[in-house]
Amino acid sequence: MSTKQITAAAMALPLAERVSLAQALWQSINLDLPDGNEPTALDVAIRRDQELSSGKVTGRSHDAVMKAARRATGCA
């Protein structure tokens, strides 16, 4: 199957499936790219933990995150 055929088939998928496919493809690309100047996942996790622990930012509930994700993907 050619790239053009794969693209056409992917574009015919429902929005939620296209989003899922795009995320999977992007993650596969990210695995192959060097991090460069980007902070590591551990650095980000430590910073976010400090922000949450200090009260600088407030977290959202799982329900709130899932509702926002559904709205963003058109699955609400």
C-alpha positions as a Markdown table, in Angstrom:
| # | Residue | x | y | z |
|---|---|---|---|---|
| 1 | Met | 0.0 | 0.0 | 0.0 |
| 2 | Ser | 1.4 | 3.4 | -0.9 |
| 3 | Thr | 1.7 | 6.4 | 1.4 |
| 4 | Lys | -1.0 | 8.1 | -0.6 |
| 5 | Gln | -3.3 | 5.1 | -0.1 |
| 6 | Ile | -2.6 | 5.0 | 3.6 |
| 7 | Thr | -3.2 | 8.7 | 3.9 |
| 8 | Ala | -6.5 | 8.4 | 2.1 |
| 9 | Ala | -7.6 | 5.5 | 4.3 |
| 10 | Ala | -6.6 | 7.3 | 7.5 |
| 11 | Met | -8.4 | 10.5 | 6.5 |
| 12 | Ala | -11.6 | 8.4 | 6.0 |
| 13 | Leu | -11.5 | 7.3 | 9.7 |
| 14 | Pro | -13.8 | 8.9 | 12.2 |
| 15 | Leu | -12.2 | 11.9 | 14.1 |
| 16 | Ala | -11.5 | 9.9 | 17.3 |
| 17 | Glu | -9.7 | 7.2 | 15.4 |
| 18 | Arg | -7.7 | 9.8 | 13.4 |
| 19 | Val | -6.6 | 11.4 | 16.7 |
| 20 | Ser | -5.6 | 8.1 | 18.1 |
| 21 | Leu | -3.6 | 7.2 | 15.0 |
| 22 | Ala | -2.0 | 10.7 | 14.9 |
| 23 | Gln | -0.9 | 10.3 | 18.5 |
| 24 | Ala | 0.5 | 6.8 | 17.9 |
| 25 | Leu | 2.4 | 8.0 | 14.8 |
| 26 | Trp | 3.8 | 11.1 | 16.7 |
| 27 | Gln | 4.9 | 8.9 | 19.6 |
| 28 | Ser | 6.8 | 6.7 | 17.2 |
| 29 | Ile | 8.5 | 9.7 | 15.7 |
| 30 | Asn | 9.4 | 11.1 | 19.2 |
| 31 | Leu | 11.0 | 7.8 | 20.1 |
| 32 | Asp | 13.5 | 8.2 | 17.2 |
| 33 | Leu | 14.4 | 11.9 | 17.7 |
| 34 | Pro | 17.1 | 13.1 | 20.1 |
| 35 | Asp | 15.8 | 15.1 | 23.0 |
| 36 | Gly | 18.1 | 18.1 | 22.2 |
| 37 | Asn | 17.5 | 20.9 | 24.6 |
| 38 | Glu | 14.1 | 19.7 | 25.8 |
| 39 | Pro | 13.9 | 18.8 | 29.5 |
| 40 | Thr | 13.7 | 15.1 | 30.2 |
| 41 | Ala | 10.4 | 13.6 | 31.3 |
| 42 | Leu | 11.8 | 13.3 | 34.8 |
| 43 | Asp | 12.7 | 17.0 | 34.9 |
| 44 | Val | 9.2 | 17.9 | 33.9 |
| 45 | Ala | 7.7 | 15.5 | 36.4 |
| 46 | Ile | 9.8 | 16.9 | 39.3 |
| 47 | Arg | 8.9 | 20.5 | 38.3 |
| 48 | Arg | 5.2 | 19.7 | 38.1 |
| 49 | Asp | 5.3 | 17.9 | 41.4 |
| 50 | Gln | 6.9 | 21.0 | 43.0 |
| 51 | Glu | 4.3 | 23.3 | 41.4 |
| 52 | Leu | 1.4 | 21.2 | 42.7 |
| 53 | Ser | 3.0 | 20.7 | 46.2 |
| 54 | Ser | 3.6 | 24.4 | 46.6 |
| 55 | Gly | 0.1 | 25.4 | 45.5 |
| 56 | Lys | 1.5 | 27.4 | 42.6 |
| 57 | Val | -0.9 | 25.4 | 40.4 |
| 58 | Thr | -3.9 | 23.3 | 41.1 |
| 59 | Gly | -4.6 | 20.0 | 39.5 |
| 60 | Arg | -7.7 | 18.8 | 37.7 |
| 61 | Ser | -9.7 | 15.7 | 38.5 |
| 62 | His | -9.6 | 12.7 | 36.2 |
| 63 | Asp | -13.2 | 13.5 | 35.3 |
| 64 | Ala | -12.4 | 17.1 | 34.3 |
| 65 | Val | -9.4 | 16.0 | 32.2 |
| 66 | Met | -11.5 | 13.3 | 30.4 |
| 67 | Lys | -14.3 | 15.8 | 29.7 |
| 68 | Ala | -11.8 | 18.3 | 28.2 |
| 69 | Ala | -10.2 | 15.5 | 26.1 |
| 70 | Arg | -13.6 | 14.5 | 24.8 |
| 71 | Arg | -14.4 | 18.1 | 23.9 |
| 72 | Ala | -11.1 | 18.6 | 22.2 |
| 73 | Thr | -11.5 | 15.4 | 20.1 |
| 74 | Gly | -15.1 | 16.0 | 19.2 |
| 75 | Cys | -16.2 | 13.0 | 21.2 |
| 76 | Ala | -18.3 | 14.9 | 23.7 |
